[in-house]
Amino acid sequence: MKKIYLLWLLPLLCLLAGCSENPIDDLGGKYDYVKRFNFENAEVGQTLKLKKGFKELNIGLSNAQGEKMDLKVYLRDWVLQPGAYTVAESITEMDLVKNFTFIGSTENNEYVCSEGSLNVVIENGLYKINGIFTDRANEGAHQFVVNYKGKLEFIVGEDDPEPSGYKVTMSKQQATIQDPVTYQPIPLPGLSKYTFKITDPDGNDAGAIDAINATDVDITALAGTYKIQGNPDKAWLMDNGWTAPDWGMAGGTYFVAPDGKKQYITGGELAIEFVDGINGEQLINFAGSALPFINADGTPGTTTNVSLKFAEMLTVSGTELRDLKINSAVLGREVPYSVFLPDGYDGTKSYPVLYMLHGAAGNNNDWLQNGMVSAFAASAGRDMVVVCPCATLDGFDTFYINNYAGKGVKYEEFFFTELLPKVEADFKIKPGKENRGISGLSMGGYGSLYYGLGHADMFCHIYACSPATWIENTPNIYEMMWVPGLPGITVEIGTKDFLYESACGFREALKNSQIQWDFIEREGAHDWAFWTACTPKILKKFSEIFPAE
């Protein structure tokens, strides 16, 4: 009886379209012993769950001659996958020592396999397994060629609670319903709207959920099944998805299909479940079946199923100071603003600053509430202070300029002579344009371009999301693009946004300028589903631009 001990059978990343028997000489050297084993029978043993999501697949192969091969294959799947596998002595992230053994019945020799490979292909439901294994530990070199073709039946168990790569952020705000006559929001006492924003492993938008439940409950108390309907007015309801294609707007509950298209859920039930991850993370599952939906263009879909498992809840970091007030002599009134301070801020250390400007009909809390700055800040890579001013005063959109619509509101003067100096002194901002950035969305996208181009000596970069690039009776930013020394510009716009064509026109102007620029276009409309996905990119961009600490 002979034995071969092979340490660590590990899958390579590449998948094979097919496999062939490799020549023995591929491994090099001289061989005192070469043996070929052809197996006709297979038995799948119990699959063992190992730490960090790995499984140990146990496969026994045999033939009529009484020869046997016991395989232990290590991978994250419950089923043996097609691909190339190789022998290794260890896997650092597992810190385990396992082996698979090969037993032949013709000689009483024992061999330790020091190298080898295994190719797996599935054709018409049958597995084709071909392997070459070599023993170099004993005197001489011994090689074994193995083949199997047939069925393998695996039992699929419950996955380990390991992060799938999807990320979830959650924000909470007062739950409201819309008055059918005035169309104004009516608060619902004791109820909050919990908005879950989901991104895929590449950071792209994957969905959003608006769940209604009691105020001030622990997050795990939100677990349960929600009925999806419009204008939800009680706990355990979920706001349905809606679209306004003529305006390029949409909202409510939706998921992004594998083809990248958003499916706005209009009915059915969706379950939320919280689980503890294998490394202590808080993970969340979303599940629903036969959910009716409409497409972004308003056309009805059929139904869709949702099964999103083990998305990781991002930990909120830093401190939000909302609705601070500055008494403005320029505007003759108090003006609110909000500030995000990074973890560890104690007033003794200086930080760079990013100004984030809201859109029309918005306010100073929009980027904190809907953009979820606190959830994305920890992974940005560079600590910074974020300042969010308010430029919609008593329902009037100032567009961040002086005297918009002839109202005499000198907002630009207020921003640069009162707000900016105050917050940078109060929060110990590092001096110099290299430590000051500006960004914004829609009206704030225009404001960021106007301020960045018009005050080039003050900002190191501009990040404009869904920007209005031309507005009647406002300064023409196209005329401001030809001054030397302008900061770089990043524009991010959704292809379904009603401002998409004007943004593309702005891109053409950038091509003829001396400005360093980036233009990001992706699926999306003029809504917070799009802008929330911008937030981590904005923070990362300025993290890379601001000087290192």
TIVEXGU-77324 format. One record per residue (C-alpha): residue number from 1; residue in three letters; x, y, z. Coordinates in Angstrom, 1 decimal. Layout:
REM residues N
  nr rest      u      v      w
 NUM  Ala      X      Y      Z
...
***
This chain:
REM residues 549
  nr rest      u      v      w
   1  Met    0.0    0.0    0.0
   2  Lys    1.4    3.4   -0.9
   3  Lys    0.4    6.9    0.4
   4  Ile    0.9   10.4   -0.9
   5  Tyr    0.3   13.3    1.4
   6  Leu   -0.4   16.6   -0.4
   7  Leu   -0.6   19.8    1.7
   8  Trp   -3.1   22.5    0.9
   9  Leu   -5.0   22.1   -2.3
  10  Leu   -5.8   25.7   -3.2
  11  Pro   -7.8   27.2   -6.2
  12  Leu   -6.1   29.5   -8.6
  13  Leu   -8.0   32.6   -9.7
  14  Cys   -8.2   31.6  -13.4
  15  Leu  -10.9   29.3  -14.7
  16  Leu  -10.3   26.9  -17.5
  17  Ala  -12.5   26.4  -20.5
  18  Gly  -11.1   22.9  -20.8
  19  Cys   -8.3   20.7  -19.6
  20  Ser   -5.8   18.3  -21.2
  21  Glu   -3.3   16.0  -19.7
  22  Asn    0.0   17.8  -19.2
  23  Pro    3.2   16.0  -20.3
  24  Ile    5.2   14.5  -17.5
  25  Asp    8.2   16.5  -18.5
  26  Asp    6.4   19.7  -17.7
  27  Leu    7.5   19.4  -14.1
  28  Gly   11.1   18.8  -15.1
  29  Gly   13.6   16.4  -13.5
  30  Lys   14.0   12.6  -13.7
  31  Tyr   11.4   10.2  -12.3
  32  Asp   12.2    6.8  -10.9
  33  Tyr    8.5    6.0  -10.7
  34  Val    5.5    7.1  -12.8
  35  Lys    2.0    5.7  -12.2
  36  Arg   -1.3    6.5  -13.9
  37  Phe   -4.6    6.0  -12.0
  38  Asn   -8.0    6.1  -13.7
  39  Phe  -11.0    6.3  -11.4
  40  Glu  -14.6    5.4  -12.2
  41  Asn  -16.3    5.8   -8.8
  42  Ala  -16.7    8.8   -6.5
  43  Glu  -18.1    9.5   -3.1
  44  Val  -18.6   13.0   -1.6
  45  Gly  -18.1   13.1    2.1
  46  Gln  -19.2   15.7    4.6
  47  Thr  -18.2   19.3    3.9
  48  Leu  -16.6   21.0    6.8
  49  Lys  -16.9   24.7    7.5
  50  Leu  -13.6   26.4    8.4
  51  Lys  -12.9   29.8    9.6
  52  Lys  -13.1   32.9    7.4
  53  Gly  -15.6   31.3    5.1
  54  Phe  -13.4   28.5    3.8
  55  Lys  -14.9   25.0    3.4
  56  Glu  -13.2   21.7    3.2
  57  Leu  -14.6   19.5    0.5
  58  Asn  -14.0   15.8    1.0
  59  Ile  -14.0   13.6   -2.2
  60  Gly  -13.1   10.0   -2.4
  61  Leu  -12.2    8.4   -5.8
  62  Ser  -11.7    4.7   -6.4
  63  Asn  -11.5    2.1   -9.2
  64  Ala  -12.1   -1.6   -9.7
  65  Gln   -8.4   -2.3   -9.0
  66  Gly   -8.9   -1.1   -5.4
  67  Glu   -6.9    2.0   -5.8
  68  Lys   -8.2    5.1   -3.9
  69  Met   -7.6    8.8   -3.8
  70  Asp   -8.9   10.9   -1.0
  71  Leu   -9.1   14.6   -1.9
  72  Lys   -9.5   17.5    0.5
  73  Val  -10.2   20.7   -1.4
  74  Tyr  -10.3   24.1    0.2
  75  Leu  -12.4   26.9   -1.2
  76  Arg  -15.2   29.2   -0.3
  77  Asp  -17.9   27.4   -2.2
  78  Trp  -20.1   24.4   -1.2
  79  Val  -19.6   22.8   -4.6
  80  Leu  -16.3   22.0   -6.4
  81  Gln  -15.8   24.7   -9.0
  82  Pro  -14.2   24.5  -12.4
  83  Gly  -10.6   25.8  -12.5
  84  Ala   -7.0   25.1  -11.7
  85  Tyr   -5.9   24.0   -8.2
  86  Thr   -2.4   23.7   -6.9
  87  Val   -0.7   22.2   -3.9
  88  Ala    0.7   24.7   -1.3
  89  Glu    2.1   24.2    2.2
  90  Ser    0.0   26.9    3.9
  91  Ile   -2.7   29.5    3.5
  92  Thr   -1.8   32.4    5.7
  93  Glu   -5.3   33.8    6.3
  94  Met   -6.5   30.4    7.6
  95  Asp   -3.5   29.4    9.8
  96  Leu   -4.4   25.7    9.5
  97  Val   -2.6   22.6    8.3
  98  Lys   -4.7   20.1    6.2
  99  Asn   -3.8   17.6    3.6
 100  Phe   -5.3   15.2    1.1
 101  Thr   -4.1   11.7    0.8
 102  Phe   -3.6    9.4   -2.2
 103  Ile   -3.6    5.7   -1.5
 104  Gly   -2.5    3.0   -4.0
 105  Ser   -2.8   -0.7   -3.4
 106  Thr    0.0   -2.2   -5.5
 107  Glu    3.0   -1.3   -3.3
 108  Asn    3.6   -0.7    0.3
 109  Asn    5.4    2.6   -0.3
 110  Glu    4.6    6.0    1.3
 111  Tyr    5.1    9.2   -0.5
 112  Val    4.8   12.9    0.4
 113  Cys    3.7   15.1   -2.5
 114  Ser    5.6   18.3   -2.6
 115  Glu    4.0   19.8   -5.7
 116  Gly    1.3   19.3   -8.2
 117  Ser   -1.8   20.6   -9.8
 118  Leu   -5.4   19.6  -10.4
 119  Asn   -7.6   20.7  -13.3
 120  Val  -11.4   20.6  -12.9
 121  Val  -13.9   21.0  -15.8
 122  Ile  -17.7   20.5  -15.8
 123  Glu  -19.2   19.3  -19.1
 124  Asn  -22.9   18.3  -19.4
 125  Gly  -23.2   17.9  -15.7
 126  Leu  -20.1   15.6  -15.4
 127  Tyr  -16.9   16.4  -13.7
 128  Lys  -13.6   15.9  -15.5
 129  Ile  -10.7   15.9  -13.0
 130  Asn   -7.1   15.5  -14.2
 131  Gly   -4.1   15.9  -11.9
 132  Ile   -0.3   15.5  -11.8
 133  Phe    1.4   15.1   -8.4
 134  Thr    5.1   14.8   -7.7
 135  Asp    7.0   13.5   -4.6
 136  Arg   10.5   14.9   -4.3
 137  Ala   10.9   14.2   -0.6
 138  Asn   12.1   10.6   -1.0
 139  Glu   15.1    9.6   -3.0
 140  Gly   14.5   10.2   -6.6
 141  Ala   11.3   11.7   -7.9
 142  His    7.9   10.0   -8.1
 143  Gln    5.0   11.2  -10.2
 144  Phe    1.3   10.2  -10.2
 145  Val   -1.1   11.1  -13.0
 146  Val   -4.8   10.8  -12.0
 147  Asn   -8.1   11.0  -14.0
 148  Tyr  -11.8   10.9  -13.2
 149  Lys  -14.9   11.6  -15.2
 150  Gly  -18.3   11.3  -13.6
 151  Lys  -20.8   12.9  -11.3
 152  Leu  -20.2   14.5   -7.9
 153  Glu  -23.2   15.3   -5.7
 154  Phe  -22.5   18.0   -3.1
 155  Ile  -24.7   19.1   -0.3
 156  Val  -25.1   22.9   -0.1
 157  Gly  -25.2   24.1    3.5
 158  Glu  -25.7   27.5    5.2
 159  Asp  -23.0   30.0    4.3
 160  Asp  -20.8   31.5    7.0
 161  Pro  -21.8   35.0    8.0
 162  Glu  -18.9   36.6    6.2
 163  Pro  -19.1   40.1    4.6
 164  Ser  -20.1   39.7    0.9
 165  Gly  -18.4   43.0   -0.1
 166  Tyr  -21.7   44.9   -0.3
 167  Lys  -21.8   47.9    2.1
 168  Val  -24.8   49.5    3.7
 169  Thr  -25.2   52.9    5.3
 170  Met  -28.3   54.0    7.3
 171  Ser  -29.7   57.4    8.0
 172  Lys  -32.8   58.4   10.0
 173  Gln  -35.2   61.2    9.7
 174  Gln  -38.7   62.2   10.7
 175  Ala  -41.3   60.1    9.0
 176  Thr  -43.8   62.2    7.1
 177  Ile  -46.7   61.8    4.7
 178  Gln  -47.7   64.2    1.9
 179  Asp  -50.8   66.3    2.3
 180  Pro  -53.1   65.5   -0.7
 181  Val  -54.2   69.1   -1.0
 182  Thr  -51.1   71.2   -0.2
 183  Tyr  -48.5   68.5   -1.1
 184  Gln  -46.6   69.6    2.0
 185  Pro  -45.1   67.0    4.4
 186  Ile  -47.0   66.1    7.5
 187  Pro  -44.9   64.7   10.4
 188  Leu  -45.9   61.3   11.8
 189  Pro  -45.3   61.5   15.6
 190  Gly  -43.2   58.7   17.1
 191  Leu  -42.2   57.4   13.7
 192  Ser  -38.9   57.7   11.7
 193  Lys  -37.9   56.8    8.2
 194  Tyr  -34.8   54.6    8.2
 195  Thr  -33.1   54.8    4.8
 196  Phe  -30.6   52.0    3.9
 197  Lys  -28.3   52.8    1.0
 198  Ile  -26.5   49.8   -0.5
 199  Thr  -23.3   49.7   -2.6
 200  Asp  -21.8   46.7   -4.4
 201  Pro  -18.2   45.5   -3.8
 202  Asp  -16.9   48.0   -6.5
 203  Gly  -18.7   50.9   -4.7
 204  Asn  -21.5   51.3   -7.2
 205  Asp  -25.1   52.0   -6.2
 206  Ala  -26.9   48.7   -5.6
 207  Gly  -30.2   49.9   -4.0
 208  Ala  -32.0   51.9   -1.4
 209  Ile  -34.7   51.1    1.1
 210  Asp  -37.0   53.5    3.0
 211  Ala  -38.4   51.6    6.1
 212  Ile  -40.8   53.2    8.5
 213  Asn  -40.6   52.2   12.2
 214  Ala  -40.6   53.6   15.7
 215  Thr  -38.3   56.4   16.6
 216  Asp  -35.2   55.8   18.8
 217  Val  -35.1   52.0   18.6
 218  Asp  -32.0   49.9   18.5
 219  Ile  -31.0   49.2   14.9
 220  Thr  -31.5   45.4   15.4
 221  Ala  -35.2   46.1   16.3
 222  Leu  -35.7   47.1   12.7
 223  Ala  -35.4   43.5   11.7
 224  Gly  -38.7   42.0   10.3
 225  Thr  -40.9   42.0    7.3
 226  Tyr  -42.2   45.2    5.7
 227  Lys  -45.1   45.8    3.4
 228  Ile  -44.3   48.1    0.5
 229  Gln  -46.8   50.8   -0.3
 230  Gly  -47.0   54.5   -1.2
 231  Asn  -47.2   57.2    1.4
 232  Pro  -46.5   54.8    4.3
 233  Asp  -48.1   56.1    7.6
 234  Lys  -47.3   53.4   10.2
 235  Ala  -44.6   51.1   11.5
 236  Trp  -43.6   48.1    9.4
 237  Leu  -44.4   49.7    6.1
 238  Met  -41.8   50.6    3.4
 239  Asp  -42.0   53.4    0.9
 240  Asn  -42.6   52.2   -2.6
 241  Gly  -40.4   53.2   -5.5
 242  Trp  -41.5   56.0   -7.8
 243  Thr  -40.2   57.7  -11.0
 244  Ala  -40.7   61.0  -12.7
 245  Pro  -38.9   60.3  -16.0
 246  Asp  -39.8   63.7  -17.5
 247  Trp  -37.7   65.3  -14.8
 248  Gly  -35.1   62.6  -14.6
 249  Met  -36.0   62.0  -11.0
 250  Ala  -36.9   58.9   -9.0
 251  Gly  -36.9   57.7   -5.4
 252  Gly  -38.2   55.3   -2.8
 253  Thr  -37.3   51.7   -2.6
 254  Tyr  -35.3   50.2   -5.5
 255  Phe  -32.7   47.6   -6.3
 256  Val  -30.1   47.5   -9.2
 257  Ala  -30.5   44.5  -11.4
 258  Pro  -27.5   42.5  -12.7
 259  Asp  -27.8   44.4  -16.0
 260  Gly  -27.2   47.7  -14.1
 261  Lys  -30.8   48.9  -14.5
 262  Lys  -32.7   50.2  -11.4
 263  Gln  -35.9   48.4  -10.5
 264  Tyr  -38.3   50.6   -8.4
 265  Ile  -40.3   48.3   -6.2
 266  Thr  -44.0   49.1   -6.1
 267  Gly  -45.5   46.4   -3.9
 268  Gly  -45.0   43.1   -2.1
 269  Glu  -43.0   42.5    1.1
 270  Leu  -39.4   42.8    1.9
 271  Ala  -37.6   41.2    4.9
 272  Ile  -34.7   42.7    6.8
 273  Glu  -32.4   40.5    8.9
 274  Phe  -29.3   41.4   11.0
 275  Val  -26.6   38.8   11.7
 276  Asp  -23.2   38.9   13.5
 277  Gly  -20.4   38.4   11.1
 278  Ile  -17.7   35.8   11.5
 279  Asn  -15.2   38.6   12.6
 280  Gly  -17.7   40.5   14.7
 281  Glu  -19.1   42.7   11.9
 282  Gln  -22.8   43.7   11.8
 283  Leu  -24.2   42.3    8.6
 284  Ile  -27.6   42.7    7.1
 285  Asn  -29.7   40.6    4.7
 286  Phe  -32.5   41.7    2.4
 287  Ala  -35.0   39.2    0.9
 288  Gly  -38.2   39.4   -1.1
 289  Ser  -39.8   37.4   -3.8
 290  Ala  -42.2   38.2   -6.7
 291  Leu  -41.8   42.0   -6.1
 292  Pro  -43.5   44.1   -8.8
 293  Phe  -41.5   47.0  -10.1
 294  Ile  -41.3   49.8  -12.6
 295  Asn  -38.2   50.9  -14.6
 296  Ala  -36.5   54.3  -14.4
 297  Asp  -38.4   55.4  -17.5
 298  Gly  -41.7   54.6  -15.8
 299  Thr  -42.5   51.5  -17.9
 300  Pro  -43.8   48.6  -15.8
 301  Gly  -41.6   45.6  -15.3
 302  Thr  -42.7   42.1  -14.3
 303  Thr  -41.6   40.9  -10.9
 304  Thr  -38.2   40.6   -9.3
 305  Asn  -36.6   38.6   -6.5
 306  Val  -34.3   40.1   -4.0
 307  Ser  -31.7   38.0   -2.1
 308  Leu  -28.9   40.2   -0.9
 309  Lys  -26.9   38.5    1.9
 310  Phe  -24.2   39.6    4.4
 311  Ala  -23.9   43.3    3.4
 312  Glu  -21.7   45.0    5.9
 313  Met  -23.2   48.0    7.9
 314  Leu  -20.6   50.8    7.8
 315  Thr  -19.7   52.3   11.2
 316  Val  -20.5   56.0   11.5
 317  Ser  -17.4   58.0   12.6
 318  Gly  -16.7   61.5   13.6
 319  Thr  -19.0   64.1   15.0
 320  Glu  -21.8   66.0   13.3
 321  Leu  -22.6   69.5   14.5
 322  Arg  -25.9   70.3   12.9
 323  Asp  -27.7   73.7   12.6
 324  Leu  -25.0   75.9   14.0
 325  Lys  -25.8   79.6   13.5
 326  Ile  -23.8   82.6   12.3
 327  Asn  -25.2   86.1   12.8
 328  Ser  -24.6   87.7    9.4
 329  Ala  -24.3   91.4    9.1
 330  Val  -24.1   91.1    5.3
 331  Leu  -27.5   89.2    5.1
 332  Gly  -29.0   90.8    8.2
 333  Arg  -30.1   87.5    9.7
 334  Glu  -28.9   84.3   11.3
 335  Val  -27.8   81.7    8.8
 336  Pro  -27.5   78.0    9.7
 337  Tyr  -24.6   75.7    8.7
 338  Ser  -23.4   72.3    9.7
 339  Val  -20.0   70.8   10.3
 340  Phe  -18.5   67.3   10.3
 341  Leu  -15.5   66.8   12.5
 342  Pro  -13.2   63.7   12.1
 343  Asp  -12.6   61.1   14.8
 344  Gly  -10.1   62.3   17.3
 345  Tyr  -10.8   66.0   16.7
 346  Asp  -10.1   67.9   20.0
 347  Gly   -9.3   71.4   18.8
 348  Thr   -5.5   71.0   19.1
 349  Lys   -4.7   69.7   15.6
 350  Ser   -5.3   71.5   12.3
 351  Tyr   -7.1   69.8    9.4
 352  Pro   -7.9   70.6    5.8
 353  Val  -11.5   71.6    5.0
 354  Leu  -14.0   70.6    2.3
 355  Tyr  -17.0   72.7    1.6
 356  Met  -20.0   70.7    0.4
 357  Leu  -22.8   72.8   -1.2
 358  His  -26.4   71.5   -1.3
 359  Gly  -28.9   71.8   -4.2
 360  Ala  -32.0   73.9   -4.8
 361  Ala  -34.6   73.6   -2.1
 362  Gly  -32.1   71.9    0.1
 363  Asn  -30.4   72.8    3.4
 364  Asn  -27.2   72.6    5.3
 365  Asn  -27.9   69.0    6.6
 366  Asp  -28.5   67.4    3.2
 367  Trp  -24.9   66.1    2.7
 368  Leu  -24.8   64.8    6.3
 369  Gln  -28.3   63.3    6.2
 370  Asn  -28.6   62.0    2.7
 371  Gly  -25.0   62.0    1.6
 372  Met  -24.0   60.1    4.7
 373  Val  -20.6   61.8    5.1
 374  Ser  -20.2   60.3    8.6
 375  Ala  -20.6   56.7    7.2
 376  Phe  -18.0   57.2    4.5
 377  Ala  -15.5   59.4    6.2
 378  Ala  -13.6   56.6    8.0
 379  Ser  -12.6   54.9    4.7
 380  Ala  -11.7   58.1    2.9
 381  Gly   -8.0   57.8    3.8
 382  Arg   -7.4   61.3    5.1
 383  Asp   -9.1   63.1    8.0
 384  Met  -10.7   66.4    7.1
 385  Val  -13.3   68.9    8.4
 386  Val  -16.5   69.1    6.2
 387  Val  -18.5   72.4    6.2
 388  Cys  -22.0   72.5    4.8
 389  Pro  -23.5   76.0    4.5
 390  Cys  -27.2   76.8    3.9
 391  Ala  -28.0   78.7    0.7
 392  Thr  -31.7   78.3    0.6
 393  Leu  -33.1   81.1    2.9
 394  Asp  -36.8   81.1    3.7
 395  Gly  -37.5   79.1    0.6
 396  Phe  -35.4   81.3   -1.7
 397  Asp  -32.6   79.6   -3.6
 398  Thr  -29.6   82.1   -3.7
 399  Phe  -27.6   80.0   -6.2
 400  Tyr  -24.6   81.0   -4.1
 401  Ile  -24.2   84.3   -5.9
 402  Asn  -24.9   88.0   -5.1
 403  Asn  -28.3   89.4   -6.0
 404  Tyr  -29.8   86.3   -7.6
 405  Ala  -33.2   87.1   -9.3
 406  Gly  -32.7   90.8   -8.2
 407  Lys  -33.5   90.0   -4.6
 408  Gly  -30.4   91.8   -3.3
 409  Val  -29.2   88.8   -1.2
 410  Lys  -25.4   89.0   -1.2
 411  Tyr  -24.7   85.4   -0.5
 412  Glu  -21.3   85.2   -2.1
 413  Glu  -20.1   88.2   -0.1
 414  Phe  -21.5   86.5    3.1
 415  Phe  -19.7   83.2    2.2
 416  Phe  -16.3   84.7    1.7
 417  Thr  -16.2   87.5    4.2
 418  Glu  -18.2   86.0    7.1
 419  Leu  -18.8   82.2    6.9
 420  Leu  -15.4   81.0    5.6
 421  Pro  -13.2   83.1    8.0
 422  Lys  -15.3   82.2   11.0
 423  Val  -15.4   78.4   10.5
 424  Glu  -11.8   78.2    9.6
 425  Ala  -10.8   80.1   12.7
 426  Asp  -13.2   78.2   15.0
 427  Phe  -12.2   74.7   13.8
 428  Lys   -8.4   75.3   13.3
 429  Ile   -8.3   74.8    9.5
 430  Lys   -4.9   74.5    7.9
 431  Pro   -4.1   77.6    5.9
 432  Gly   -3.5   77.7    2.2
 433  Lys   -5.5   76.8   -0.9
 434  Glu   -3.9   73.4   -0.9
 435  Asn   -5.9   72.6    2.2
 436  Arg   -9.3   73.9    1.0
 437  Gly  -11.6   72.1   -1.5
 438  Ile  -15.1   72.6   -2.7
 439  Ser  -17.9   70.4   -4.0
 440  Gly  -21.6   70.5   -4.5
 441  Leu  -24.6   69.0   -6.3
 442  Ser  -27.1   70.6   -8.7
 443  Met  -27.4   74.2   -7.6
 444  Gly  -24.4   73.5   -5.4
 445  Gly  -22.6   72.0   -8.3
 446  Tyr  -22.9   75.3  -10.1
 447  Gly  -21.9   77.1   -6.8
 448  Ser  -18.8   74.9   -6.5
 449  Leu  -17.7   75.7  -10.1
 450  Tyr  -18.5   79.4   -9.7
 451  Tyr  -16.6   79.7   -6.4
 452  Gly  -13.7   77.5   -7.5
 453  Leu  -13.2   79.3  -10.9
 454  Gly  -13.9   82.7   -9.5
 455  His  -11.6   82.3   -6.5
 456  Ala   -8.9   80.2   -7.9
 457  Asp   -6.4   81.3   -5.3
 458  Met   -8.6   79.7   -2.5
 459  Phe   -9.4   76.2   -3.7
 460  Cys   -7.2   73.3   -4.7
 461  His  -10.0   71.3   -6.5
 462  Ile  -13.6   71.4   -7.5
 463  Tyr  -15.9   68.3   -7.5
 464  Ala  -19.3   69.2   -9.1
 465  Cys  -22.1   66.5   -9.0
 466  Ser  -25.0   66.9  -11.5
 467  Pro  -24.1   70.5  -11.9
 468  Ala  -26.2   73.2  -13.4
 469  Thr  -23.6   74.7  -15.8
 470  Trp  -25.7   77.5  -17.2
 471  Ile  -28.4   79.4  -15.3
 472  Glu  -30.2   82.5  -16.6
 473  Asn  -29.2   85.7  -14.8
 474  Thr  -26.1   84.2  -13.1
 475  Pro  -22.4   84.6  -13.9
 476  Asn  -21.4   82.6  -16.9
 477  Ile  -18.9   80.0  -15.8
 478  Tyr  -17.9   79.3  -19.4
 479  Glu  -16.3   82.8  -19.5
 480  Met  -14.3   82.0  -16.3
 481  Met  -12.4   79.0  -17.7
 482  Trp   -9.5   80.8  -19.4
 483  Val   -7.6   82.3  -16.5
 484  Pro   -4.2   80.7  -15.7
 485  Gly   -3.8   78.7  -12.5
 486  Leu   -7.3   77.4  -12.2
 487  Pro   -7.9   74.4   -9.9
 488  Gly   -8.7   71.0  -11.3
 489  Ile  -12.3   70.0  -11.9
 490  Thr  -14.2   66.7  -11.5
 491  Val  -17.7   66.5  -12.9
 492  Glu  -19.9   63.5  -12.1
 493  Ile  -23.3   63.2  -13.8
 494  Gly  -26.0   60.5  -14.4
 495  Thr  -26.9   59.6  -17.9
 496  Lys  -30.6   59.9  -17.0
 497  Asp  -30.2   63.3  -15.4
 498  Phe  -32.1   66.1  -17.1
 499  Leu  -28.8   68.1  -16.8
 500  Tyr  -26.8   65.5  -18.6
 501  Glu  -26.7   67.2  -22.0
 502  Ser  -25.6   70.5  -20.5
 503  Ala  -22.9   68.7  -18.5
 504  Cys  -21.6   67.1  -21.7
 505  Gly  -21.5   70.6  -23.3
 506  Phe  -19.4   71.8  -20.3
 507  Arg  -17.1   68.8  -20.9
 508  Glu  -16.4   70.0  -24.5
 509  Ala  -15.4   73.4  -23.1
 510  Leu  -13.1   71.7  -20.7
 511  Lys  -11.4   69.9  -23.5
 512  Asn  -10.3   73.3  -25.0
 513  Ser   -9.2   74.7  -21.7
 514  Gln   -5.9   74.3  -19.7
 515  Ile   -7.8   72.9  -16.7
 516  Gln   -7.0   69.4  -15.4
 517  Trp  -10.3   67.7  -15.4
 518  Asp  -12.2   64.4  -15.0
 519  Phe  -15.7   63.6  -16.3
 520  Ile  -17.5   60.7  -14.7
 521  Glu  -20.8   59.6  -16.3
 522  Arg  -22.7   56.6  -15.1
 523  Glu  -26.3   55.3  -14.9
 524  Gly  -28.3   57.5  -12.7
 525  Ala  -30.8   60.3  -12.3
 526  His  -31.0   63.7  -10.5
 527  Asp  -31.6   62.2   -7.1
 528  Trp  -30.0   61.2   -3.8
 529  Ala  -29.6   57.6   -5.0
 530  Phe  -27.0   59.0   -7.4
 531  Trp  -25.5   61.7   -5.1
 532  Thr  -25.0   59.3   -2.1
 533  Ala  -22.9   57.1   -4.3
 534  Cys  -20.8   60.3   -5.1
 535  Thr  -20.0   60.9   -1.4
 536  Pro  -17.2   58.3   -0.9
 537  Lys  -15.6   59.3   -4.2
 538  Ile  -15.6   63.0   -3.3
 539  Leu  -14.0   62.3    0.1
 540  Lys  -11.5   59.9   -1.5
 541  Lys  -10.6   62.5   -4.2
 542  Phe   -9.9   65.2   -1.7
 543  Ser   -8.1   62.8    0.6
 544  Glu   -5.7   62.2   -2.3
 545  Ile   -5.3   65.9   -3.2
 546  Phe   -4.9   67.4    0.3
 547  Pro   -1.3   67.3    1.5
 548  Ala   -0.3   64.3    3.6
 549  Glu   -0.3   64.8    7.4
***
